[in-house]
Amino acid sequence: MAIFIFLALRLLPPYISNYQLQDSIQDLALIASYSPMSEEDILQQVISRAGGYGIELPAKQVTIHKGNGSVVIVAQYTVPVDLAVRRIELRFEPSASNRQIAAK
């Protein structure tokens, strides 16, 4: 039981932070598709929001594409987790898009 609690305390926080970042960049993709934000503005927002969740996210690990009413945001990062007997790296790739469907 103690091992399970230890693992949960070590592994859950990175997953929760990733979920929060995923939700936040989905909101950002929706907002950015209807605003005059540039790709650079969106990038700075993603990095800022990641920092708010305790995620270090260098600009080179974020891809932004904006055009014709659509926005695609993809971030890739790893989180090192020390499990006392072994160190692992959790890999995350939160992404969001707001691709508009063409009217027929």
N, C-alpha and C positions, 0 to 999 in steps of 0.2 A: 504494500500500500504506500509506503514511504517513497519507493522508487517512482511509482505512478505520479504522486504529487510533485516530486522533484522534476520529473520530465514535463509535466503540465506547466509548472512555473517557468521553466526554461523555454519551452516551445510555443506556448500560446501567445505570449506578447508579440513576437514577430508576425504571426498570422493575423492577429487582431489589427496591428498597424497596417498590414498590407490590405486588409479588407477596408479599413477606413480610407486609405489612399485610393483604392479602386473606386470607392463611392465618390470621393472628392473629385477625382479626375473625370468621372462620368458627368458630374454636375458641371465641371469646367468645360467639357466638350460641348454640352448643350448651350451654355452661356456664350461661349466663344463663337459658335456658329451663327449667332444673331447679333454679334457686336463687332466693332471695328478692331478688335484685338489682333495684333500681328502674331506670327509664329514665335517671335522672340518674347513677346508679352506672355503668351501662353506658357512657354518654357519656364520663364521666371516664376509664374504662378505655380506650376507643377513642383518646381524645386522648393519653393516656399512652403507649399502645403505638405510636401514630404518631410521637410524639416520640422514642421509642427507635430508630426507623428513620430519624431525621433528617427527618421530614416535619412541617412546620408545619401544624397542622389546627385552625382556630378552631371553636368549638362550633357556630356558625351554619351550618357546612358539613357537619354530621353530622345525620342523621335516624334516630331510634330509635323503634320501635313494639314494645311488649310487651303481650301479652294472651293468655289462654287457652292457655298452653303454647307459644306461638309468639313468636319474636323476629325482627325485621327490622332490619338495620343498613345504612345507606347513607351513604357519605362521598363528597364531591366536592372535588377540589383540583387545582391546577395547579402545575407546577414549571417555572420559567424556566431555560432552558439557553442559554448563550452559546456559539455556534459560530464565534466570531472574526469572521466576515463577516456573521453574522445572528444575531439572538436569537429563539428560538422558545419557545413555552409548550406543554408536554405536559399534556394533561388526563387525569385519572384519576378513576374512579368505582368504587372497590372496594365490594362489597356482600356481605352474607351473610344467610341466613335459616334458620330451623329451624321450618318450618311442619309441624305434626303432621297426619298423615293420620287422618281419623276412621275408627274401626273400624266395620265393617258387621255 
